[in-house]
Amino acid sequence: MFMGEFQHSIDEKGRLTIPAKFREGLGASFVITRGLDQCLFVYPLEEWTILSEKLKTLPFTKADARAFTRFFFSGATECEWDKQGRVNIPANLREHAALEKECVVIGVSNRVEVWSAQKWGTYFEESQGSFSTIAESLVDFDL
């Protein structure tokens, strides 16, 4: 399980250091793709396979299903670590998430998310007041 929030910088070549505990969970090879809310989703191969199988069950006759699977799979790339424990994030994914310098890497259960520090700050600030309401509408058990 991935959890926690870490501040890191992406260099001019698009390389980002991922926290060591996340690297262990992601394994030697993993998938990065466009995420929702203008961030990147990073999945261990096992989780990516599970998600891929679920997405394959969406009805291709529905425009929304086609649009979402195109968005998700067209941005996906399999990655590996360099010798310094960094990942080279492709330019199209850096552009999607507006990654320029300061980044926030967060653990979200079965995946890691990579955010621009500015976008994460804005998202968190705007969402903070509604977390209780969101929890009430989504969760059928006490936290």
C-alpha positions in Angstrom: 0.0 0.0 0.0 1.3 3.5 -0.9 0.8 6.3 1.5 2.4 9.6 2.4 3.3 12.9 0.8 6.8 13.9 -0.3 8.3 17.0 -1.9 10.7 16.5 -4.8 12.1 18.3 -7.8 12.0 17.3 -11.4 15.2 18.2 -13.4 15.5 19.9 -16.8 15.7 16.4 -18.4 12.4 15.3 -16.9 13.9 13.0 -14.2 12.2 12.7 -10.9 13.3 10.9 -7.8 10.6 8.8 -6.2 10.8 8.1 -2.5 12.6 4.8 -1.8 9.6 3.2 -0.1 7.5 3.9 -3.2 10.2 2.5 -5.5 10.2 -0.8 -3.5 6.4 -1.1 -4.0 6.5 -0.2 -7.6 9.1 -2.7 -8.5 11.8 -2.6 -11.2 9.3 -1.8 -14.0 6.0 0.1 -13.6 3.5 2.2 -15.6 3.0 5.9 -15.6 -0.1 7.4 -17.3 -2.2 10.5 -17.3 -4.2 10.8 -14.1 -7.4 12.6 -13.3 -7.3 16.1 -11.8 -4.2 17.0 -13.9 -1.7 14.7 -12.1 0.1 11.5 -13.1 -0.9 8.0 -11.9 1.9 5.5 -11.3 1.1 1.8 -11.0 3.0 -1.3 -10.2 2.7 -3.7 -13.2 0.4 -6.0 -11.2 -2.0 -3.2 -10.4 -1.8 -1.9 -14.0 -2.9 -5.4 -15.2 -5.8 -5.5 -12.8 -6.9 -2.0 -13.9 -6.5 -2.8 -17.6 -8.7 -5.9 -17.3 -11.4 -3.8 -15.6 -11.2 -1.1 -18.3 -11.5 -3.8 -21.0 -15.0 -4.6 -19.7 -16.3 -1.1 -20.4 -18.7 -1.2 -23.4 -16.8 0.1 -26.5 -20.2 1.1 -27.9 -20.4 3.9 -25.4 -18.6 7.2 -26.3 -17.6 8.0 -22.7 -16.0 4.5 -22.3 -14.0 4.9 -25.6 -12.9 8.5 -24.6 -11.8 7.4 -21.1 -9.8 4.3 -22.3 -8.2 6.4 -25.1 -7.2 9.1 -22.5 -5.8 6.5 -20.1 -4.0 4.1 -22.4 -2.6 6.6 -24.9 -0.7 8.3 -22.2 0.6 5.1 -20.6 4.3 4.2 -20.7 6.2 1.5 -19.0 9.2 2.9 -17.1 12.3 1.7 -15.2 14.5 3.4 -12.6 17.9 4.8 -13.5 20.9 4.1 -11.3 20.1 7.0 -9.0 16.5 5.9 -8.4 15.0 8.4 -10.8 12.3 8.0 -13.5 12.4 9.9 -16.7 8.9 11.2 -17.2 8.0 11.6 -20.9 7.4 15.2 -22.1 3.7 14.6 -22.9 3.1 13.4 -19.4 5.0 16.3 -17.9 2.9 18.6 -19.9 -0.4 17.0 -18.9 0.5 17.4 -15.2 2.3 20.8 -15.6 5.4 19.4 -14.0 8.2 22.0 -14.2 10.3 22.0 -11.1 8.7 21.4 -7.7 6.6 18.3 -7.4 4.6 16.4 -4.8 4.6 12.6 -4.8 1.8 11.1 -2.9 0.8 7.5 -2.0 -2.9 6.7 -2.7 -3.4 3.1 -1.7 -2.7 1.0 -4.9 -1.0 3.8 -6.8 1.4 6.7 -6.6 0.4 10.2 -7.9 2.8 12.9 -9.1 1.6 16.5 -8.9 3.1 19.8 -9.6 3.5 21.5 -6.2 1.4 24.4 -7.3 -1.5 22.2 -8.6 -1.4 20.0 -5.5 -1.6 23.0 -3.2 -4.5 24.5 -5.1 -6.4 21.1 -5.2 -5.8 20.4 -1.5 -6.8 24.0 -0.5 -10.0 23.9 -2.6 -11.0 20.4 -1.5 -10.1 20.6 2.2 -13.4 22.0 3.3 -15.5 19.3 1.5 -13.6 16.1 2.7 -16.2 15.4 5.4 -19.1 15.8 3.0 -17.3 13.6 0.4 -16.6 10.9 3.0 -20.3 10.9 4.1 -21.5 10.3 0.6 -18.9 7.6 -0.3 -18.3 5.5 2.8 -20.7 3.1 4.4 -18.6 2.5 7.5 -17.1 4.6 10.2 -13.5 5.7 9.7 
